[in-house]
Amino acid sequence: MLKVLIVDDEYMVLKGLEAMITAQKDFPVQVEIASDAAEALEKLKKQVPDVIIADINMPEMDGLQMLQIARERSSRCRFIVCTGYDEIEYLHRAIRQQVEEYLLKPIDRKVLLGKLREIELQKKNESSEALSLLKMNLLYRQTDAPLPGVEELRALFPEEEYRLCIIPNEGSAAQEDLCSIFSPFFPQVMVLHRSRNTVLLIAAPPSLSLRTVRGICRSLLADRQMRWGCSSPLPLSDDCKKIDCRYFYEALSDLILSGLPVSEEEHEEIQCAALRPVWLWNAEENEEKERLLCLLQQLTAALSSPELAFAQMYADFSASIYDPSSSLPDSLHWAEEYRSCLTETHNWNGVYRAVVQLFGHEIPGLCGREASDENTDKINRAAAYIRRNYQEDISLDSVAGYVSLHPSYLSYLFKKKTGESFLHFLHTVRLQAACRLMQEKPEFPLEKISEMVGYRTSTYFYKTFRQRFGTSPRDWQKGADLK
């Protein structure tokens, strides 16, 4: 939904613009109004709109001064200015402020709504880009994938806390709209991924305790005979650098734990102990056994029985071999394996050996095996595919399908074989192509070049280019021309 703030000191103009925008049916919109700059800036403290439509001629503080302050508070807001005076000075100031549109009163309805529609489409593309980056970080083991900006995340996820919820798509219940099931109980629900498993982001305010959140999920899904698992709160509005795949594996571990012979009270005890690291094996580590035994000791000290500590460890190990596209075994499978492993184990060293024996062959690199020649060939094919098709909307999922590997395993192999992540390699290929085009076709607009090398929006191209080269594409092009 496009959020619009209209600022004008003329009441009839203010209400007329509000009616004009809310009456259209081309795109969803939420309109706020303010009668002067001071009121508008107060509203900005509570919520940053996507667009500000402001009159230039207002008492005390004119519209362009207000826009300068608003831009300092939020870089993602767009501006449309309007005036009843056709003065060249206003136009020059508006250009310096980088406004989206400069309109003369009386305002042409078609022009205004057309510009708002254009901004709404840009917002959709940028939101899609941000969600794609968030999905890459949350669902795959990417250690250096870029993250959306803090402002972008806050715009998409305005609530204070969110949790990841994974629900296997099983039977007829899988066809239900899970968002409509959860929405009456949570302020915001979003489908992040859907294939064999649905992954939801649900806004769970701090006022909802862990027990309450679990109780709501249980009551909503039990009658539908749907399994589910829930993560700890994600720091979407706090420190986005901490967002990674641990939350997906926490939710999956929670789902597995629900299928073990563990009571709901014991389940909550494990979660409330706040010791849910979800054991993700690192093929480069040499001290895994010592770290594992240390973790088991911490779990044993925090929980009421060694069995609960092992239940959490078992669930973490079982979760670590799956990815979002995998079909999950039924709960009976895990319960039987858990009982078998537990009955054959008499001490924590035995637990360690049993778990490694049970899962080691499923985890890449655990046994010190090098990737096969077949996998090396697949990575070479993946790299060649990227070089041929970088102009297209390709992703980790699409390339993984091309070489017949799971996305998470392709990500692991790609980093191991090439020394850089899949996403870093894709950006390298695209940016190198962009640099060639800027030198060979200097007459091409940068927006066209960004589209030609595969970026959905020029904004994302500029951001990625600056992160890689430390300068803007335009300044880089000027420097290349001098040489």
QUITAZI-V416997 format. One line per field, one symbol per residue. phi: phi as a letter, one per 40 degrees, with the letter a starting at -180 (. if undefined). psi: psi as a letter, one per 40 degrees, with the letter a starting at -180 (. if undefined). A space follows every 10 residues. Layout:
phi->???
psi->???
//
This chain:
phi->.ccbbbbacc dccdcccdcc ccccbcacab bbbacacccc ccccccaccc bbbbcccbcg bccccccccc cccacccbbb bbacbcbccc cccccccfcc abbcccccdc cccccccccc cccccccccc cccccdccbb cccbccbccc ccccccbccc bbbcbbbccb gccccccccc ccdcbbcabb ccaaacbcbb bbcbddcccd ccccccdccc bcccfbcaab ccccccbbbc cccacdcccc ccccccdccc cbccccdccc cccfbbcfcb cbcccbbccc cccccccccc ccbcaccccc dccccccccc cbbdcccccc ccdccccccc ccccbbaccc ddccccccbd ccbdgccgcc ccdccccccc ccccccccbd ccccadcccc ccbgbcdccc dccccccbga cdcccccdcc cccccccccc bccccccccc ccchccbccc cdccccccbg acdccccccc ccc
psi->hhhhhhhheh dddddddddd dddiedihih hiiieidddd ddddddhhid hhhhidgiid hidddddddd dddheehihh iiiehghddd ddddddefid ihhhiihhdd dddddddddd dddddddddd ddddddddei ghefhiiiid ddddddgeid iiihhhhhgh adddeihddd dddeeidhhh hdihbeihhi hhhgidehid dddddddddd eddefhiiii iihifdecge eehaeddddd ddddddddei ghiddddddd deefggehhh hhdeiefddd dddddddddd ddieiddddd ddddddddde eiideihhii dddddddddd dddeheiddd dddddddded eehhedeehi iidddddddd dddddddded digiiddddd ddefiidddd dddddddeei iddddddddd dddddddddd geehiddddd ddeehdiddd ddddddddee iidddddddd dd.
//
